[in-house]
């Protein structure tokens, strides 16, 4: 739920970053929801582990740990977006002025 305001702000700016924010946040909602967890438990029950080195390990991790991995991806994305906006000098001054008026 904390990602929704950040997603809305990036979406309002438009561009590729706004679309990426919507994609990452939407994936976060989908992979941490109840219906998706029901499907994940079904897949894990029928999972055949691959022992083919790093590729097999990565595929197994994606099947077994989708929620922590998407939350990690969301946190990295929003930290990147914050750092990018801070470097550009856009530290939310417009939002503070709107609240003060």
Biopython code that builds the backbone (N, CA, C, O; Angstrom):
import numpy as np
from Bio.PDB.StructureBuilder import StructureBuilder

atoms = [
    (1, "UNK", "N", (0.818, -1.188, 0.000)),
    (1, "UNK", "CA", (0.000, 0.000, 0.000)),
    (1, "UNK", "C", (0.865, 1.256, 0.000)),
    (1, "UNK", "O", (0.432, 2.297, -0.496)),
    (2, "UNK", "N", (2.056, 1.182, 0.537)),
    (2, "UNK", "CA", (2.916, 2.358, 0.562)),
    (2, "UNK", "C", (3.450, 2.710, -0.820)),
    (2, "UNK", "O", (3.878, 3.842, -1.044)),
    (3, "UNK", "N", (3.433, 1.781, -1.729)),
    (3, "UNK", "CA", (3.938, 2.032, -3.073)),
    (3, "UNK", "C", (2.922, 2.760, -3.943)),
    (3, "UNK", "O", (3.297, 3.324, -4.971)),
    (4, "UNK", "N", (1.654, 2.765, -3.565)),
    (4, "UNK", "CA", (0.616, 3.371, -4.401)),
    (4, "UNK", "C", (0.840, 4.884, -4.587)),
    (4, "UNK", "O", (0.775, 5.354, -5.723)),
    (5, "UNK", "N", (1.103, 5.671, -3.521)),
    (5, "UNK", "CA", (1.349, 7.104, -3.757)),
    (5, "UNK", "C", (2.584, 7.362, -4.624)),
    (5, "UNK", "O", (2.573, 8.251, -5.476)),
    (6, "UNK", "N", (3.632, 6.595, -4.406)),
    (6, "UNK", "CA", (4.837, 6.763, -5.225)),
    (6, "UNK", "C", (4.552, 6.405, -6.671)),
    (6, "UNK", "O", (5.022, 7.082, -7.585)),
    (7, "UNK", "N", (3.786, 5.348, -6.884)),
    (7, "UNK", "CA", (3.412, 4.949, -8.240)),
    (7, "UNK", "C", (2.572, 6.042, -8.897)),
    (7, "UNK", "O", (2.779, 6.366, -10.067)),
    (8, "UNK", "N", (1.635, 6.605, -8.157)),
    (8, "UNK", "CA", (0.783, 7.659, -8.712)),
    (8, "UNK", "C", (1.597, 8.902, -9.084)),
    (8, "UNK", "O", (1.340, 9.533, -10.109)),
    (9, "UNK", "N", (2.577, 9.251, -8.248)),
    (9, "UNK", "CA", (3.410, 10.412, -8.567)),
    (9, "UNK", "C", (4.241, 10.176, -9.828)),
    (9, "UNK", "O", (4.358, 11.059, -10.677)),
    (10, "UNK", "N", (4.818, 8.975, -9.941)),
    (10, "UNK", "CA", (5.608, 8.677, -11.136)),
    (10, "UNK", "C", (4.725, 8.548, -12.368)),
    (10, "UNK", "O", (5.143, 8.923, -13.464)),
    (11, "UNK", "N", (3.523, 8.030, -12.212)),
    (11, "UNK", "CA", (2.587, 7.918, -13.329)),
    (11, "UNK", "C", (2.175, 9.306, -13.811)),
    (11, "UNK", "O", (2.033, 9.531, -15.013)),
    (12, "UNK", "N", (1.981, 10.240, -12.873)),
    (12, "UNK", "CA", (1.593, 11.605, -13.237)),
    (12, "UNK", "C", (2.696, 12.310, -14.025)),
    (12, "UNK", "O", (2.414, 13.149, -14.881)),
    (13, "UNK", "N", (3.958, 11.967, -13.733)),
    (13, "UNK", "CA", (5.066, 12.551, -14.496)),
    (13, "UNK", "C", (5.075, 12.028, -15.927)),
    (13, "UNK", "O", (5.550, 12.703, -16.840)),
    (14, "UNK", "N", (4.547, 10.826, -16.115)),
    (14, "UNK", "CA", (4.500, 10.241, -17.446)),
    (14, "UNK", "C", (5.823, 9.636, -17.849)),
    (14, "UNK", "O", (6.765, 9.580, -17.059)),
    (15, "UNK", "N", (5.882, 9.190, -19.066)),
    (15, "UNK", "CA", (7.111, 8.624, -19.600)),
    (15, "UNK", "C", (7.309, 7.171, -19.236)),
    (15, "UNK", "O", (6.424, 6.506, -18.698)),
    (16, "UNK", "N", (8.496, 6.707, -19.549)),
    (16, "UNK", "CA", (8.838, 5.308, -19.333)),
    (16, "UNK", "C", (8.902, 4.954, -17.851)),
    (16, "UNK", "O", (8.538, 3.842, -17.466)),
    (17, "UNK", "N", (9.359, 5.886, -17.016)),
    (17, "UNK", "CA", (9.442, 5.613, -15.582)),
    (17, "UNK", "C", (8.064, 5.415, -14.978)),
    (17, "UNK", "O", (7.900, 4.557, -14.111)),
    (18, "UNK", "N", (7.077, 6.173, -15.402)),
    (18, "UNK", "CA", (5.714, 6.009, -14.910)),
    (18, "UNK", "C", (5.125, 4.667, -15.300)),
    (18, "UNK", "O", (4.453, 4.017, -14.499)),
    (19, "UNK", "N", (5.377, 4.255, -16.530)),
    (19, "UNK", "CA", (4.884, 2.939, -16.966)),
    (19, "UNK", "C", (5.590, 1.807, -16.225)),
    (19, "UNK", "O", (4.967, 0.804, -15.876)),
    (20, "UNK", "N", (6.881, 1.970, -15.987)),
    (20, "UNK", "CA", (7.628, 0.959, -15.239)),
    (20, "UNK", "C", (7.152, 0.897, -13.790)),
    (20, "UNK", "O", (7.070, -0.188, -13.214)),
    (21, "UNK", "N", (6.838, 2.042, -13.197)),
    (21, "UNK", "CA", (6.293, 2.060, -11.833)),
    (21, "UNK", "C", (4.968, 1.324, -11.769)),
    (21, "UNK", "O", (4.721, 0.565, -10.831)),
    (22, "UNK", "N", (4.122, 1.540, -12.753)),
    (22, "UNK", "CA", (2.833, 0.850, -12.788)),
    (22, "UNK", "C", (3.029, -0.660, -12.946)),
    (22, "UNK", "O", (2.331, -1.445, -12.304)),
    (23, "UNK", "N", (3.955, -1.061, -13.779)),
    (23, "UNK", "CA", (4.236, -2.473, -13.998)),
    (23, "UNK", "C", (4.777, -3.133, -12.728)),
    (23, "UNK", "O", (4.311, -4.205, -12.342)),
    (24, "UNK", "N", (5.749, -2.507, -12.084)),
    (24, "UNK", "CA", (6.365, -3.087, -10.887)),
    (24, "UNK", "C", (5.366, -3.134, -9.735)),
    (24, "UNK", "O", (5.286, -4.142, -9.032)),
    (25, "UNK", "N", (4.607, -2.063, -9.533)),
    (25, "UNK", "CA", (3.631, -2.030, -8.449)),
    (25, "UNK", "C", (2.498, -3.016, -8.711)),
    (25, "UNK", "O", (2.042, -3.690, -7.788)),
    (26, "UNK", "N", (2.043, -3.106, -9.948)),
    (26, "UNK", "CA", (1.009, -4.080, -10.292)),
    (26, "UNK", "C", (1.480, -5.507, -10.073)),
    (26, "UNK", "O", (0.730, -6.342, -9.569)),
    (27, "UNK", "N", (2.718, -5.787, -10.449)),
    (27, "UNK", "CA", (3.272, -7.123, -10.208)),
    (27, "UNK", "C", (3.373, -7.401, -8.714)),
    (27, "UNK", "O", (3.144, -8.526, -8.270)),
    (28, "UNK", "N", (3.716, -6.373, -7.937)),
    (28, "UNK", "CA", (3.769, -6.541, -6.490)),
    (28, "UNK", "C", (2.417, -6.885, -5.902)),
    (28, "UNK", "O", (2.318, -7.748, -5.029)),
    (29, "UNK", "N", (1.366, -6.216, -6.375)),
    (29, "UNK", "CA", (0.020, -6.532, -5.896)),
    (29, "UNK", "C", (-0.409, -7.930, -6.322)),
    (29, "UNK", "O", (-1.025, -8.659, -5.544)),
    (30, "UNK", "N", (-0.087, -8.300, -7.550)),
    (30, "UNK", "CA", (-0.504, -9.613, -8.046)),
    (30, "UNK", "C", (0.219, -10.752, -7.317)),
    (30, "UNK", "O", (-0.407, -11.748, -6.956)),
    (31, "UNK", "N", (1.518, -10.614, -7.101)),
    (31, "UNK", "CA", (2.289, -11.709, -6.527)),
    (31, "UNK", "C", (2.201, -11.798, -5.008)),
    (31, "UNK", "O", (2.643, -12.792, -4.431)),
    (32, "UNK", "N", (1.650, -10.801, -4.355)),
    (32, "UNK", "CA", (1.489, -10.878, -2.903)),
    (32, "UNK", "C", (0.028, -11.054, -2.498)),
    (32, "UNK", "O", (-0.291, -11.011, -1.309)),
    (33, "UNK", "N", (-0.857, -11.249, -3.463)),
    (33, "UNK", "CA", (-2.281, -11.414, -3.175)),
    (33, "UNK", "C", (-2.648, -12.855, -2.835)),
    (33, "UNK", "O", (-1.847, -13.771, -3.023)),
    (34, "UNK", "N", (-3.857, -13.045, -2.337)),
    (34, "UNK", "CA", (-4.317, -14.367, -1.906)),
    (34, "UNK", "C", (-4.502, -15.337, -3.066)),
    (34, "UNK", "O", (-4.118, -16.502, -2.966)),
    (35, "UNK", "N", (-5.084, -14.869, -4.158)),
    (35, "UNK", "CA", (-5.343, -15.761, -5.288)),
    (35, "UNK", "C", (-4.038, -16.260, -5.893)),
    (35, "UNK", "O", (-3.907, -17.438, -6.225)),
    (36, "UNK", "N", (-3.084, -15.363, -6.032)),
    (36, "UNK", "CA", (-1.799, -15.790, -6.596)),
    (36, "UNK", "C", (-1.076, -16.749, -5.662)),
    (36, "UNK", "O", (-0.390, -17.657, -6.131)),
    (37, "UNK", "N", (-1.212, -16.571, -4.348)),
    (37, "UNK", "CA", (-0.571, -17.498, -3.414)),
    (37, "UNK", "C", (-1.202, -18.880, -3.502)),
    (37, "UNK", "O", (-0.509, -19.882, -3.322)),
    (38, "UNK", "N", (-2.490, -18.954, -3.771)),
    (38, "UNK", "CA", (-3.137, -20.254, -3.958)),
    (38, "UNK", "C", (-2.537, -20.958, -5.168)),
    (38, "UNK", "O", (-2.252, -22.154, -5.117)),
    (39, "UNK", "N", (-2.346, -20.219, -6.253)),
    (39, "UNK", "CA", (-1.732, -20.808, -7.444)),
    (39, "UNK", "C", (-0.275, -21.179, -7.187)),
    (39, "UNK", "O", (0.194, -22.215, -7.659)),
    (40, "UNK", "N", (0.445, -20.337, -6.440)),
    (40, "UNK", "CA", (1.855, -20.615, -6.151)),
    (40, "UNK", "C", (1.986, -21.885, -5.328)),
    (40, "UNK", "O", (2.867, -22.703, -5.594)),
    (41, "UNK", "N", (1.113, -22.066, -4.320)),
    (41, "UNK", "CA", (1.174, -23.288, -3.520)),
    (41, "UNK", "C", (0.892, -24.521, -4.377)),
    (41, "UNK", "O", (1.490, -25.576, -4.161)),
    (42, "UNK", "N", (-0.003, -24.395, -5.336)),
    (42, "UNK", "CA", (-0.286, -25.507, -6.228)),
    (42, "UNK", "C", (0.945, -25.827, -7.080)),
    (42, "UNK", "O", (1.300, -26.992, -7.255)),
    (43, "UNK", "N", (1.597, -24.774, -7.613)),
    (43, "UNK", "CA", (2.792, -24.989, -8.429)),
    (43, "UNK", "C", (3.931, -25.589, -7.615)),
    (43, "UNK", "O", (4.642, -26.472, -8.095)),
    (44, "UNK", "N", (4.107, -25.113, -6.383)),
    (44, "UNK", "CA", (5.179, -25.639, -5.543)),
    (44, "UNK", "C", (4.940, -27.105, -5.221)),
    (44, "UNK", "O", (5.886, -27.889, -5.140)),
    (45, "UNK", "N", (3.686, -27.476, -5.040)),
    (45, "UNK", "CA", (3.356, -28.873, -4.768)),
    (45, "UNK", "C", (3.707, -29.767, -5.951)),
    (45, "UNK", "O", (4.051, -30.934, -5.760)),
    (46, "UNK", "N", (3.626, -29.241, -7.161)),
    (46, "UNK", "CA", (3.919, -30.006, -8.370)),
    (46, "UNK", "C", (5.272, -29.624, -8.979)),
    (46, "UNK", "O", (5.508, -29.864, -10.163)),
    (47, "UNK", "N", (6.139, -29.045, -8.191)),
    (47, "UNK", "CA", (7.420, -28.537, -8.680)),
    (47, "UNK", "C", (8.445, -29.670, -8.814)),
    (47, "UNK", "O", (8.609, -30.491, -7.912)),
    (48, "UNK", "N", (9.108, -29.690, -9.931)),
    (48, "UNK", "CA", (10.217, -30.611, -10.147)),
    (48, "UNK", "C", (11.481, -29.760, -10.151)),
    (48, "UNK", "O", (11.712, -28.987, -11.081)),
    (49, "UNK", "N", (12.292, -29.904, -9.117)),
    (49, "UNK", "CA", (13.473, -29.069, -8.962)),
    (49, "UNK", "C", (14.496, -29.353, -10.052)),
    (49, "UNK", "O", (14.780, -30.502, -10.389)),
    (50, "UNK", "N", (15.034, -28.275, -10.586)),
    (50, "UNK", "CA", (16.071, -28.384, -11.606)),
    (50, "UNK", "C", (17.433, -28.276, -10.922)),
    (50, "UNK", "O", (17.652, -27.387, -10.100)),
    (51, "UNK", "N", (18.313, -29.154, -11.255)),
    (51, "UNK", "CA", (19.636, -29.127, -10.652)),
    (51, "UNK", "C", (20.690, -28.727, -11.672)),
    (51, "UNK", "O", (21.830, -29.186, -11.602)),
    (52, "UNK", "N", (20.319, -27.882, -12.613)),
    (52, "UNK", "CA", (21.220, -27.522, -13.709)),
    (52, "UNK", "C", (21.969, -26.233, -13.417)),
    (52, "UNK", "O", (21.903, -25.292, -14.208)),
    (53, "UNK", "N", (22.670, -26.171, -12.312)),
    (53, "UNK", "CA", (23.513, -25.026, -12.011)),
    (53, "UNK", "C", (22.747, -23.774, -11.641)),
    (53, "UNK", "O", (21.683, -23.840, -11.026)),
    (54, "UNK", "N", (23.300, -22.631, -12.023)),
    (54, "UNK", "CA", (22.735, -21.334, -11.636)),
    (54, "UNK", "C", (21.365, -21.106, -12.264)),
    (54, "UNK", "O", (20.482, -20.530, -11.628)),
    (55, "UNK", "N", (21.181, -21.544, -13.488)),
    (55, "UNK", "CA", (19.885, -21.359, -14.154)),
    (55, "UNK", "C", (18.775, -22.093, -13.400)),
    (55, "UNK", "O", (17.692, -21.544, -13.196)),
    (56, "UNK", "N", (19.039, -23.305, -12.996)),
    (56, "UNK", "CA", (18.065, -24.078, -12.230)),
    (56, "UNK", "C", (17.785, -23.449, -10.879)),
    (56, "UNK", "O", (16.643, -23.429, -10.420)),
    (57, "UNK", "N", (18.832, -22.933, -10.240)),
    (57, "UNK", "CA", (18.655, -22.278, -8.942)),
    (57, "UNK", "C", (17.781, -21.038, -9.069)),
    (57, "UNK", "O", (16.916, -20.800, -8.226)),
    (58, "UNK", "N", (18.000, -20.250, -10.113)),
    (58, "UNK", "CA", (17.218, -19.032, -10.322)),
    (58, "UNK", "C", (15.761, -19.367, -10.619)),
    (58, "UNK", "O", (14.861, -18.737, -10.064)),
    (59, "UNK", "N", (15.516, -20.340, -11.476)),
    (59, "UNK", "CA", (14.138, -20.733, -11.786)),
    (59, "UNK", "C", (13.416, -21.285, -10.561)),
    (59, "UNK", "O", (12.232, -21.014, -10.360)),
    (60, "UNK", "N", (14.122, -22.054, -9.748)),
    (60, "UNK", "CA", (13.523, -22.564, -8.518)),
    (60, "UNK", "C", (13.198, -21.425, -7.563)),
    (60, "UNK", "O", (12.128, -21.421, -6.953)),
    (61, "UNK", "N", (14.091, -20.470, -7.425)),
    (61, "UNK", "CA", (13.848, -19.325, -6.547)),
    (61, "UNK", "C", (12.653, -18.510, -7.028)),
    (61, "UNK", "O", (11.867, -18.029, -6.212)),
    (62, "UNK", "N", (12.506, -18.349, -8.339)),
    (62, "UNK", "CA", (11.351, -17.615, -8.865)),
    (62, "UNK", "C", (10.039, -18.330, -8.579)),
    (62, "UNK", "O", (9.018, -17.684, -8.345)),
    (63, "UNK", "N", (10.058, -19.658, -8.597)),
    (63, "UNK", "CA", (8.848, -20.417, -8.301)),
    (63, "UNK", "C", (8.520, -20.432, -6.816)),
    (63, "UNK", "O", (7.352, -20.348, -6.437)),
    (64, "UNK", "N", (9.539, -20.539, -5.977)),
    (64, "UNK", "CA", (9.325, -20.724, -4.549)),
    (64, "UNK", "C", (9.190, -19.398, -3.803)),
    (64, "UNK", "O", (8.438, -19.320, -2.832)),
    (65, "UNK", "N", (9.894, -18.363, -4.228)),
    (65, "UNK", "CA", (9.919, -17.094, -3.503)),
    (65, "UNK", "C", (9.463, -15.906, -4.353)),
    (65, "UNK", "O", (10.210, -14.932, -4.435)),
    (66, "UNK", "N", (8.304, -15.921, -4.981)),
    (66, "UNK", "CA", (7.940, -14.792, -5.835)),
    (66, "UNK", "C", (7.634, -13.512, -5.052)),
    (66, "UNK", "O", (7.978, -12.423, -5.512)),
    (67, "UNK", "N", (7.007, -13.615, -3.902)),
    (67, "UNK", "CA", (6.646, -12.417, -3.144)),
    (67, "UNK", "C", (7.876, -11.671, -2.631)),
    (67, "UNK", "O", (7.966, -10.462, -2.846)),
    (68, "UNK", "N", (8.831, -12.332, -1.962)),
    (68, "UNK", "CA", (10.011, -11.594, -1.532)),
    (68, "UNK", "C", (10.812, -11.018, -2.694)),
    (68, "UNK", "O", (11.383, -9.933, -2.577)),
    (69, "UNK", "N", (10.857, -11.736, -3.811)),
    (69, "UNK", "CA", (11.631, -11.235, -4.948)),
    (69, "UNK", "C", (10.980, -10.005, -5.578)),
    (69, "UNK", "O", (11.683, -9.068, -5.957)),
    (70, "UNK", "N", (9.640, -9.991, -5.697)),
    (70, "UNK", "CA", (8.995, -8.808, -6.277)),
    (70, "UNK", "C", (9.067, -7.637, -5.309)),
    (70, "UNK", "O", (9.175, -6.490, -5.743)),
    (71, "UNK", "N", (9.008, -7.900, -4.009)),
    (71, "UNK", "CA", (9.157, -6.813, -3.037)),
    (71, "UNK", "C", (10.574, -6.246, -3.074)),
    (71, "UNK", "O", (10.763, -5.040, -2.917)),
    (72, "UNK", "N", (11.561, -7.101, -3.280)),
    (72, "UNK", "CA", (12.938, -6.632, -3.456)),
    (72, "UNK", "C", (13.050, -5.791, -4.722)),
    (72, "UNK", "O", (13.685, -4.736, -4.716)),
    (73, "UNK", "N", (12.435, -6.255, -5.809)),
    (73, "UNK", "CA", (12.468, -5.496, -7.062)),
    (73, "UNK", "C", (11.772, -4.146, -6.908)),
    (73, "UNK", "O", (12.251, -3.139, -7.429)),
    (74, "UNK", "N", (10.642, -4.120, -6.193)),
    (74, "UNK", "CA", (9.941, -2.849, -5.965)),
    (74, "UNK", "C", (10.796, -1.893, -5.155)),
    (74, "UNK", "O", (10.868, -0.706, -5.475)),
    (75, "UNK", "N", (11.446, -2.393, -4.108)),
    (75, "UNK", "CA", (12.261, -1.509, -3.276)),
    (75, "UNK", "C", (13.449, -0.964, -4.051)),
    (75, "UNK", "O", (13.785, 0.213, -3.919)),
    (76, "UNK", "N", (14.090, -1.803, -4.857)),
    (76, "UNK", "CA", (15.221, -1.327, -5.667)),
    (76, "UNK", "C", (14.740, -0.303, -6.687)),
    (76, "UNK", "O", (15.404, 0.713, -6.894)),
    (77, "UNK", "N", (13.596, -0.550, -7.329)),
    (77, "UNK", "CA", (13.078, 0.391, -8.310)),
    (77, "UNK", "C", (12.753, 1.743, -7.680)),
    (77, "UNK", "O", (13.128, 2.782, -8.223)),
    (78, "UNK", "N", (12.062, 1.739, -6.546)),
    (78, "UNK", "CA", (11.678, 3.011, -5.943)),
    (78, "UNK", "C", (12.869, 3.745, -5.327)),
    (78, "UNK", "O", (12.872, 4.976, -5.290)),
    (79, "UNK", "N", (13.870, 3.026, -4.848)),
    (79, "UNK", "CA", (15.101, 3.692, -4.416)),
    (79, "UNK", "C", (15.816, 4.325, -5.599)),
    (79, "UNK", "O", (16.347, 5.430, -5.489)),
    (80, "UNK", "N", (15.831, 3.629, -6.732)),
    (80, "UNK", "CA", (16.429, 4.195, -7.945)),
    (80, "UNK", "C", (15.674, 5.444, -8.395)),
    (80, "UNK", "O", (16.289, 6.446, -8.759)),
    (81, "UNK", "N", (14.340, 5.385, -8.370)),
    (81, "UNK", "CA", (13.542, 6.537, -8.789)),
    (81, "UNK", "C", (13.760, 7.712, -7.844)),
    (81, "UNK", "O", (13.836, 8.856, -8.291)),
    (82, "UNK", "N", (13.860, 7.448, -6.552)),
    (82, "UNK", "CA", (14.111, 8.518, -5.584)),
    (82, "UNK", "C", (15.489, 9.145, -5.815)),
    (82, "UNK", "O", (15.626, 10.368, -5.814)),
    (83, "UNK", "N", (16.500, 8.306, -6.011)),
    (83, "UNK", "CA", (17.849, 8.824, -6.245)),
    (83, "UNK", "C", (17.906, 9.638, -7.536)),
    (83, "UNK", "O", (18.571, 10.672, -7.592)),
    (84, "UNK", "N", (17.212, 9.171, -8.568)),
    (84, "UNK", "CA", (17.190, 9.900, -9.835)),
    (84, "UNK", "C", (16.533, 11.261, -9.682)),
    (84, "UNK", "O", (17.027, 12.253, -10.218)),
    (85, "UNK", "N", (15.427, 11.318, -8.956)),
    (85, "UNK", "CA", (14.748, 12.598, -8.740)),
    (85, "UNK", "C", (15.554, 13.512, -7.828)),
    (85, "UNK", "O", (15.549, 14.728, -8.020)),
    (86, "UNK", "N", (16.243, 12.956, -6.846)),
    (86, "UNK", "CA", (17.059, 13.776, -5.950)),
    (86, "UNK", "C", (18.243, 14.381, -6.694)),
    (86, "UNK", "O", (18.601, 15.535, -6.457)),
    (87, "UNK", "N", (18.855, 13.608, -7.597)),
    (87, "UNK", "CA", (19.966, 14.134, -8.390)),
    (87, "UNK", "C", (19.516, 15.227, -9.339)),
    (87, "UNK", "O", (20.266, 16.163, -9.616)),
    (88, "UNK", "N", (18.289, 15.111, -9.841)),
    (88, "UNK", "CA", (17.769, 16.102, -10.782)),
    (88, "UNK", "C", (17.301, 17.369, -10.061)),
    (88, "UNK", "O", (16.916, 18.341, -10.710)),
    (89, "UNK", "N", (17.330, 17.365, -8.732)),
    (89, "UNK", "CA", (16.900, 18.534, -7.977)),
    (89, "UNK", "C", (15.409, 18.578, -7.737)),
    (89, "UNK", "O", (14.906, 19.574, -7.217)),
    (90, "UNK", "N", (14.690, 17.541, -8.095)),
    (90, "UNK", "CA", (13.244, 17.472, -7.904)),
    (90, "UNK", "C", (12.982, 16.708, -6.615)),
    (90, "UNK", "O", (12.735, 15.502, -6.641)),
    (91, "UNK", "N", (13.038, 17.419, -5.472)),
    (91, "UNK", "CA", (12.892, 16.751, -4.179)),
    (91, "UNK", "C", (11.500, 16.915, -3.597)),
    (91, "UNK", "O", (11.336, 16.892, -2.377)),
    (92, "UNK", "N", (10.494, 17.080, -4.447)),
    (92, "UNK", "CA", (9.121, 17.163, -3.969)),
    (92, "UNK", "C", (8.714, 18.556, -3.548)),
    (92, "UNK", "O", (7.748, 18.700, -2.800)),
    (93, "UNK", "N", (9.418, 19.604, -4.001)),
    (93, "UNK", "CA", (9.076, 20.964, -3.604)),
    (93, "UNK", "C", (7.683, 21.353, -4.053)),
    (93, "UNK", "O", (6.977, 22.063, -3.337)),
    (94, "UNK", "N", (7.277, 20.898, -5.232)),
    (94, "UNK", "CA", (5.942, 21.230, -5.735)),
    (94, "UNK", "C", (4.839, 20.674, -4.857)),
    (94, "UNK", "O", (3.817, 21.326, -4.646)),
    (95, "UNK", "N", (5.044, 19.476, -4.348)),
    (95, "UNK", "CA", (4.020, 18.859, -3.481)),
    (95, "UNK", "C", (3.916, 19.606, -2.169)),
    (95, "UNK", "O", (2.818, 19.745, -1.631)),
    (96, "UNK", "N", (5.043, 20.099, -1.631)),
    (96, "UNK", "CA", (4.984, 20.835, -0.366)),
    (96, "UNK", "C", (4.307, 22.186, -0.558)),
    (96, "UNK", "O", (3.581, 22.628, 0.332)),
    (97, "UNK", "N", (4.517, 22.851, -1.681)),
    (97, "UNK", "CA", (3.878, 24.124, -1.934)),
    (97, "UNK", "C", (2.374, 23.971, -2.063)),
    (97, "UNK", "O", (1.624, 24.843, -1.626)),
    (98, "UNK", "N", (1.917, 22.859, -2.664)),
    (98, "UNK", "CA", (0.492, 22.636, -2.813)),
    (98, "UNK", "C", (-0.168, 22.421, -1.461)),
    (98, "UNK", "O", (-1.314, 22.828, -1.275)),
    (99, "UNK", "N", (0.515, 21.795, -0.515)),
    (99, "UNK", "CA", (-0.040, 21.555, 0.806)),
    (99, "UNK", "C", (-0.104, 22.854, 1.592)),
    (99, "UNK", "O", (-1.060, 23.065, 2.339)),
    (100, "UNK", "N", (0.892, 23.738, 1.445)),
    (100, "UNK", "CA", (0.928, 24.975, 2.209)),
    (100, "UNK", "C", (-0.129, 25.961, 1.752)),
    (100, "UNK", "O", (-0.589, 26.771, 2.557)),
    (101, "UNK", "N", (-0.536, 25.924, 0.479)),
    (101, "UNK", "CA", (-1.503, 26.900, -0.030)),
    (101, "UNK", "C", (-2.881, 26.654, 0.424)),
    (101, "UNK", "O", (-3.791, 27.402, 0.068)),
]
sb = StructureBuilder()
sb.init_structure("model")
sb.init_model(0)
sb.init_chain("A")
sb.init_seg("    ")
for serial, (resi, resn, name, xyz) in enumerate(atoms, 1):
    if name == "N":
        sb.init_residue(resn, " ", resi, " ")
    sb.init_atom(name, np.array(xyz, "f"), 0.0, 1.0, " ", f" {name:<3s}", serial, name[0])
structure = sb.get_structure()
